[in-house]
Amino acid sequence: MIEARGLTKRYGRTVAVNALSFTVQPGRVTGFLGPNGAGKSTTMRMILGLDRPSAGEVRIGGRRYTELKEPLREVGALLEAKWVHPNRSARAHLRWMAASNRIAAKRVDEVLDAVGLTAVAGRRAGSYSLGMAQRLGIAVALLGDPGVLLFDEPVNGLDPEGILWIRQFMHRLADEGRTVFVSSHLLSEMALTAQDLVVIGRGRLIAQTSTKSFIESAADSSVRVRGPELARLHSVLAGQGLAVQEQAATEDTPAVLVVRGSSTEAVGELAGAVGLVLHELTESRGSLEQAFIQMTGGEVEYQAGGGTAPAASGVAVPVDAQGALAPPGPVSGAPGFPPPGAVPAPGGGSGPAATRETASRGGQEGPAQ
């Protein structure tokens, strides 16, 4: 389990993460969503002990990351796929990681097989495509067989087969009881992968709820219905106080009624009660993309056309006892972020890999978008 409480990160006058609190439960895939500049990568870095919070704390299984004696065995992470030395082979890299963390050498071959890199394990990592580098990063995250896993944009560079593989792979990890926390901008894929969501904007919480509840609460849904007596059907539904709109026929589709604020069951029962025949009765649900845009529209840091997003109009509080999203509350805007800092090796926040990567970049910290 991951627990963030009042997590805040400031860089001078810039507030990258602002009093952020959320919980990531084991046994489920939790998606981490937000516009560019929302503070997602900065939050992940604080979870892994790579950035120090200005206020608040985050705990993994009840302990801070710096308190973990063998972090790679408890937390695995993929933050940046291309940080591996380009002249080192995948197998050599994993063997070094295993040796430095007292992990059995046989585990290297196990994770290479798990991510499908066995046949190319002897090739230089610098020759890998982005998709292959992503798989190697996932292998590093799995090396210590940890119970908590964090992935930042894990499907970048993957082909359709690879995307399907990572989706099924994450579900399998969650089914084993692991905590899986995934950040991604590919919303159509997150709708299929994540069971729960943590959504942030300008460093503050917008919502924490199930994916299904988030879509239902924020996106429009309707019922499409048609039959041979469309005018009579319209009259029956409107007579019950339902919002009914007729879509005219086209060359390819017949005329249909769109009913908002109801369900297929309710519409079907009303039609059946008066003996109306139906040829179509389907539910049209809103998408995660629609819900995301609606809920984060005022939190966008950068917009096309050279414009700057207006000050945030509101941030919703977490869901209430019935699972519904509460109305937005006020939040102040944040100025633009400085360039992102270096990303050390995942899982090595307190080990030699992290030390060497940070030192090679002058030990600078900066908010990652």
C-alpha positions in Angstrom: 0.0 0.0 0.0 1.1 3.5 -0.8 -0.2 6.4 1.5 0.5 10.0 0.8 -0.6 12.6 3.4 -0.4 16.3 2.8 2.4 15.8 0.3 3.9 19.1 -0.9 6.9 20.0 -3.0 8.1 23.6 -3.6 10.9 24.8 -5.9 11.4 28.4 -4.7 8.1 30.1 -5.3 6.8 27.3 -7.5 4.5 24.8 -5.9 4.7 21.6 -7.9 2.7 19.4 -5.5 0.3 21.0 -3.1 -1.1 19.2 0.0 -1.7 16.0 -1.9 -3.2 13.0 -0.1 -4.3 9.7 -1.6 -4.0 5.9 -1.0 -3.1 3.2 -3.5 -4.5 -0.2 -2.4 -2.9 -3.6 -3.0 -4.5 -6.0 -5.4 -5.7 -3.4 -7.8 -4.2 -1.4 -10.7 -4.5 2.3 -9.9 -4.1 4.9 -12.6 -2.4 8.2 -11.9 -3.8 10.9 -14.2 -3.3 14.6 -14.7 -2.5 17.2 -17.4 1.1 18.0 -18.3 2.7 19.9 -15.4 0.2 18.5 -12.9 3.0 17.1 -10.7 2.7 13.3 -11.4 6.4 12.6 -12.0 7.4 14.8 -9.0 4.9 12.8 -6.8 6.4 9.5 -8.0 9.9 10.8 -7.3 8.9 11.7 -3.8 7.4 8.2 -3.3 10.7 6.7 -4.3 12.8 9.1 -2.1 14.4 10.8 -5.1 12.9 14.2 -4.2 12.4 15.3 -0.6 8.9 16.7 0.2 8.7 20.3 1.4 5.9 19.1 3.7 3.8 16.0 4.3 5.0 12.5 3.9 4.5 9.3 1.8 4.7 5.8 3.2 5.0 2.4 1.5 3.7 -0.4 3.7 3.8 2.0 6.7 7.4 3.1 6.1 9.2 5.8 4.3 11.2 4.7 1.3 14.5 5.7 3.1 13.6 3.3 5.9 13.5 0.3 3.6 16.5 -1.9 4.2 16.4 -3.5 0.8 14.3 -1.2 -1.3 14.5 -3.1 -4.6 12.9 -6.1 -2.9 10.0 -4.0 -1.7 9.5 -1.4 -4.4 10.1 -1.6 -8.1 9.8 1.4 -10.5 10.1 2.4 -14.1 10.4 6.2 -14.4 12.7 6.6 -17.4 13.3 3.8 -20.0 16.5 5.2 -21.5 18.7 5.7 -18.4 20.6 2.4 -19.0 24.2 2.7 -20.1 24.0 2.3 -23.9 27.1 0.0 -24.2 25.9 -2.4 -21.5 23.8 -5.4 -22.5 20.4 -6.0 -20.9 21.7 -9.1 -19.2 24.9 -7.4 -17.9 22.8 -4.5 -16.6 20.4 -6.7 -14.7 23.2 -8.9 -13.3 24.9 -5.8 -11.9 21.6 -4.6 -10.4 21.0 -8.1 -8.9 24.6 -8.3 -7.5 24.4 -4.9 -5.9 21.1 -5.8 -4.2 22.0 -9.3 -3.2 19.5 -10.9 -5.6 20.1 -14.4 -6.9 21.6 -14.4 -10.5 18.9 -16.8 -11.7 16.3 -14.1 -11.2 17.9 -12.2 -14.1 16.9 -14.9 -16.6 13.4 -15.1 -15.0 12.6 -11.4 -15.5 14.1 -11.4 -19.0 11.8 -14.2 -19.9 8.8 -12.5 -18.2 9.2 -9.3 -20.4 10.1 -11.2 -23.6 13.8 -10.0 -24.0 15.6 -13.4 -23.6 16.5 -13.5 -27.3 18.0 -10.1 -27.3 19.5 -10.0 -23.8 23.0 -10.0 -25.1 22.6 -6.9 -27.3 23.7 -3.4 -26.3 20.9 -1.5 -24.6 21.8 1.5 -26.8 20.6 -0.4 -29.8 17.1 -1.1 -28.3 14.0 0.6 -29.6 11.9 2.6 -27.1 9.5 -0.3 -26.8 12.4 -2.7 -26.0 13.9 -0.2 -23.5 10.5 0.0 -21.8 10.5 -3.8 -21.4 14.0 -3.7 -19.9 12.9 -1.0 -17.5 10.0 -3.2 -16.4 12.4 -6.1 -15.9 14.5 -3.9 -13.6 11.3 -3.1 -11.6 10.5 -6.8 -11.3 14.0 -7.9 -10.4 13.6 -7.9 -6.6 10.1 -9.4 -6.8 8.6 -6.4 -5.0 5.1 -6.0 -3.6 4.8 -2.4 -4.8 5.3 -1.3 -8.4 5.3 2.2 -10.0 5.3 2.7 -13.7 5.5 6.2 -15.4 4.2 6.0 -19.0 5.0 2.3 -19.4 3.3 1.9 -22.8 5.4 4.6 -24.5 7.0 3.1 -27.7 5.1 -0.2 -27.4 3.3 -1.6 -30.5 -0.4 -2.9 -30.1 0.8 -6.3 -29.1 3.1 -4.8 -26.5 0.3 -2.6 -25.1 -2.0 -5.6 -24.8 0.8 -7.5 -23.0 1.5 -4.7 -20.5 -2.2 -4.4 -19.7 -2.6 -8.1 -19.1 0.7 -8.2 -17.2 -0.3 -5.4 -14.8 -3.6 -7.1 -14.1 -1.7 -10.3 -13.3 0.6 -8.4 -10.9 -2.5 -7.0 -9.2 -4.1 -10.4 -9.0 -1.1 -11.6 -7.1 -1.9 -9.0 -4.5 0.7 -6.4 -5.5 0.2 -2.6 -5.4 0.4 -1.3 -9.0 0.5 2.5 -9.5 0.6 3.6 -13.2 0.9 7.0 -14.8 -0.1 7.5 -18.4 -1.5 10.0 -20.9 -3.0 7.2 -23.1 -6.5 7.5 -21.6 -8.2 4.9 -23.8 -5.7 2.3 -22.5 -6.0 3.5 -18.9 -9.8 2.9 -19.1 -9.0 -0.7 -19.9 -6.1 -1.1 -17.4 -6.9 0.8 -14.3 -9.6 -0.2 -11.8 -9.0 2.9 -9.6 -7.9 6.4 -10.4 -6.0 9.2 -8.7 -6.5 12.4 -10.7 -4.6 15.6 -10.0 -4.3 19.1 -11.5 -1.7 21.7 -10.6 -0.4 19.5 -7.9 -3.7 19.1 -6.0 -6.2 16.2 -5.8 -9.1 16.4 -8.2 -10.6 12.9 -7.5 -9.8 9.5 -6.1 -12.4 6.9 -7.0 -12.9 3.9 -9.2 -12.6 4.3 -13.0 -16.2 3.4 -13.4 -17.4 6.0 -10.9 -15.2 8.7 -12.4 -16.6 8.2 -15.9 -20.2 8.0 -14.7 -19.9 11.1 -12.5 -18.1 13.3 -15.0 -19.0 12.1 -18.5 -22.3 12.2 -20.3 -24.2 8.9 -20.9 -27.4 8.2 -22.8 -29.7 5.5 -24.2 -30.2 5.0 -27.9 -33.6 3.5 -28.9 -35.5 3.1 -32.1 -38.5 1.1 -33.4 -41.1 1.2 -36.2 -43.3 3.7 -34.2 -40.7 6.3 -33.4 -43.2 9.2 -32.9 -45.3 7.2 -30.4 -42.2 6.1 -28.6 -41.0 9.7 -28.4 -44.4 10.7 -26.9 -44.3 7.9 -24.3 -40.8 8.7 -23.1 -41.3 12.4 -23.0 -44.6 11.9 -21.1 -42.6 10.3 -18.3 -40.4 13.4 -18.0 -37.4 12.0 -19.8 -35.1 14.2 -21.9 -35.6 12.8 -25.5 -33.8 14.0 -28.6 -34.4 12.7 -32.1 -31.5 12.1 -34.5 -32.7 12.2 -38.1 -32.0 9.3 -40.4 -29.0 9.5 -42.8 -27.9 7.4 -45.8 -26.2 4.9 -43.5 -28.3 5.0 -40.3 -32.0 5.1 -39.5 -33.6 7.7 -37.2 -33.1 7.1 -33.5 -34.1 8.6 -30.2 -31.4 9.6 -27.7 -32.6 9.5 -24.1 -30.5 11.2 -21.4 -30.7 10.6 -17.7 -32.1 7.1 -17.9 -31.1 3.5 -18.4 -31.8 0.7 -20.9 -33.9 -1.1 -18.3 -36.2 1.9 -17.7 -36.6 2.8 -21.4 -37.3 -0.9 -22.3 -39.9 -1.3 -19.5 -41.7 1.9 -20.6 -41.9 0.7 -24.2 -43.0 -2.8 -23.2 -45.8 -1.4 -21.0 -47.5 0.1 -24.0 -46.7 -2.7 -26.4 -44.1 -0.9 -28.5 -41.7 -3.0 -30.6 -38.0 -2.0 -30.4 -35.3 -2.6 -33.0 -32.5 -1.1 -30.9 -31.9 -0.4 -27.3 -28.3 0.4 -26.4 -26.5 2.4 -23.7 -23.9 5.0 -24.9 -21.5 5.6 -22.1 -19.1 8.5 -21.7 -15.4 7.8 -22.1 -12.6 8.3 -19.7 -11.2 10.9 -22.1 -14.4 13.0 -21.9 -14.5 12.7 -18.1 -10.8 13.7 -17.8 -11.2 16.7 -20.0 -14.3 17.9 -18.2 -12.7 17.4 -14.7 -9.3 18.9 -15.5 -10.2 21.6 -18.1 -9.3 24.4 -15.6 -6.0 22.7 -14.5 -4.2 22.6 -17.8 -0.8 24.3 -17.5 0.0 24.6 -21.2 -2.5 25.0 -24.1 -2.1 25.1 -27.9 -2.0 28.3 -29.7 0.5 29.9 -27.3 -2.2 30.6 -24.7 -1.8 30.0 -21.0 -4.6 28.2 -19.1 -6.6 30.4 -16.9 -6.4 30.1 -13.1 -7.8 26.9 -11.9 -11.6 27.3 -11.4 -11.9 24.4 -8.9 -10.6 21.2 -7.6 -13.1 18.5 -6.7 -12.8 16.8 -3.3 -12.6 13.0 -3.0 -15.8 10.9 -3.5 -18.4 10.9 -0.9 -19.9 7.8 0.8 -22.0 7.0 -2.2 -19.1 7.1 -4.6 -20.1 10.4 -6.2 -17.7 13.2 -7.0 -18.2 16.3 -4.8 -18.5 19.8 -6.3 -15.2 21.6 -7.1 -13.7 23.9 -4.5 -11.3 26.8 -5.0 -7.6 26.4 -5.7 -4.9 28.9 -6.6 -2.9 28.5 -9.8 0.8 27.7 -10.0 3.4 29.4 -12.2 5.2 27.4 -14.8 7.6 24.7 -13.7 11.4 24.7 -14.2 13.0 22.1 -16.4 12.7 18.5 -15.1 15.6 17.1 -13.1 17.5 13.9 -13.7 15.8 10.6 -13.1 18.0 8.1 -11.3 17.7 4.3 -11.7 14.3 2.9 -10.6 14.4 1.0 -7.4 17.8 2.3 -6.5 16.9 5.5 -4.5 19.3 4.6 -1.7 21.7 2.4 -3.7 24.8 3.0 -5.8 22.9 3.3 -9.0 20.9 6.3 -7.8 24.0 7.8 -6.2 26.0 7.6 -9.4 23.2 8.8 -11.7 22.5 11.8 -9.5 26.2 12.6 -9.1 26.8 12.5 -12.8 24.1 15.2 -13.2 25.4 17.4 -10.4 23.0 16.1 -7.8 20.2 18.5 -9.0 16.6 18.1 -8.1 13.8 19.5 -10.2 10.1 18.8 -10.8 9.4 16.1 -13.4 6.3 16.6 -15.4 
